[in-house]
Amino acid sequence: MSVNLSDVTRLIPCSVALLSVATKEKRDVMTCGCMFVAEDQPFFIVSVAKRIFSHSLIEAAGEFAINVASEGQAGLARKVGALHGQEIDKYEKLGIQTEDRGPGKAPFVKSSFANIACKVLTSYPVGKYTVYIAEATDFAVDSTQRPVAWYGDRYFALKDEVR
Ligand SMILES: Cc1cc2nc3c(=O)[nH]c(=O)nc-3n(C[C@H](O)[C@H](O)[C@H](O)COP(=O)(O)O)c2cc1C
């Protein structure tokens, strides 16, 4: 029996983030997974394909925002992840409402579970991706919302606590 090792990546439930990024001239948003490095330091890790437009903006801006997708944003996360922002403005195309944070600052996406502004600390090339480690510099949370998880290419609401 042949085994496709790429399938093992689908075994890990992931967070769903709308990563927003902006320079003074351009802005973009992509869907990605995000995790923290350690509990006692507010550092986060994301992996971004080198070929996509968000990558060039992160390189230029040195910062981005992690907008933790809420239940109502699962469809938006799928759409954002299927479009490329080089030629279109995804915010306009998809009607994404933002809280602007000033020129060259990543906007916060409204209706997210949480918004976390991050400054890139360091990055590592890993094949076709760049892995960024970034420090949280500011955040907002809407505890009336609930985050979603991504697992096996499907989105799940985080509902019942299990013990
Ligand atoms: C649920 C989901 C998770 C994704 N995770 C990542 C990721 O971790 N890294 C990445 O580079 N692309 C990821 N993508 C694909 C990017 O979101 C997509 O290539 C990006 O939106 C391209 O946009 P851009 O060219 O405007 O940057 C993911 C897509 C979806 C739907």
The ligand as an SDF file (V2000), in Angstrom:
LIG
                    3D

 31 33  0  0  0  0  0  0  0  0999 V2000
   -7.7080   27.3390    5.7550 C   0  0  0  0  0  0  0  0  0  0  0  0
   -6.5430   27.8620    4.9320 C   0  0  0  0  0  0  0  0  0  0  0  0
   -5.2760   27.8750    5.4870 C   0  0  0  0  0  0  0  0  0  0  0  0
   -4.1830   28.3680    4.7640 C   0  0  0  0  0  0  0  0  0  0  0  0
   -2.9540   28.3800    5.3610 N   0  0  0  0  0  0  0  0  0  0  0  0
   -1.9040   28.9230    4.6990 C   0  0  0  0  0  0  0  0  0  0  0  0
   -0.6290   29.0450    5.3430 C   0  0  0  0  0  0  0  0  0  0  0  0
   -0.4490   28.6900    6.5290 O   0  0  0  0  0  0  0  0  0  0  0  0
    0.4030   29.5970    4.6260 N   0  0  0  0  0  0  0  0  0  0  0  0
    0.2420   30.0220    3.3320 C   0  0  0  0  0  0  0  0  0  0  0  0
    1.2050   30.5130    2.7320 O   0  0  0  0  0  0  0  0  0  0  0  0
   -0.9690   29.9350    2.6910 N   0  0  0  0  0  0  0  0  0  0  0  0
   -2.0290   29.4080    3.3520 C   0  0  0  0  0  0  0  0  0  0  0  0
   -3.2570   29.3430    2.7380 N   0  0  0  0  0  0  0  0  0  0  0  0
   -3.4020   29.8570    1.3380 C   0  0  0  0  0  0  0  0  0  0  0  0
   -3.3560   31.3880    1.3240 C   0  0  0  0  0  0  0  0  0  0  0  0
   -4.3880   31.9310    2.1510 O   0  0  0  0  0  0  0  0  0  0  0  0
   -3.5110   31.9490   -0.0990 C   0  0  0  0  0  0  0  0  0  0  0  0
   -2.5010   31.4190   -0.9130 O   0  0  0  0  0  0  0  0  0  0  0  0
   -3.4110   33.4710   -0.0230 C   0  0  0  0  0  0  0  0  0  0  0  0
   -4.6640   33.9930    0.3970 O   0  0  0  0  0  0  0  0  0  0  0  0
   -2.9590   34.0670   -1.2980 C   0  0  0  0  0  0  0  0  0  0  0  0
   -3.2060   35.4450   -1.2470 O   0  0  0  0  0  0  0  0  0  0  0  0
   -2.1740   36.5850   -1.6410 P   0  0  0  0  0  0  0  0  0  0  0  0
   -1.4890   36.1940   -2.9450 O   0  0  0  0  0  0  0  0  0  0  0  0
   -3.0390   37.7760   -1.7690 O   0  0  0  0  0  0  0  0  0  0  0  0
   -1.1690   36.7030   -0.5270 O   0  0  0  0  0  0  0  0  0  0  0  0
   -4.3680   28.8430    3.4330 C   0  0  0  0  0  0  0  0  0  0  0  0
   -5.6640   28.8380    2.8750 C   0  0  0  0  0  0  0  0  0  0  0  0
   -6.7390   28.3600    3.6240 C   0  0  0  0  0  0  0  0  0  0  0  0
   -8.1000   28.3790    3.0000 C   0  0  0  0  0  0  0  0  0  0  0  0
  1  2  1  0
  2  3  1  0
  2 30  2  0
  3  4  2  0
  4  5  1  0
  4 28  1  0
  5  6  2  0
  6  7  1  0
  6 13  1  0
  7  8  2  0
  7  9  1  0
  9 10  1  0
 10 11  2  0
 10 12  1  0
 12 13  2  0
 13 14  1  0
 14 15  1  0
 14 28  1  0
 15 16  1  0
 16 17  1  0
 16 18  1  0
 18 19  1  0
 18 20  1  0
 20 21  1  0
 20 22  1  0
 22 23  1  0
 23 24  1  0
 24 25  2  0
 24 26  1  0
 24 27  1  0
 28 29  2  0
 29 30  1  0
 30 31  1  0
M  END
$$$$
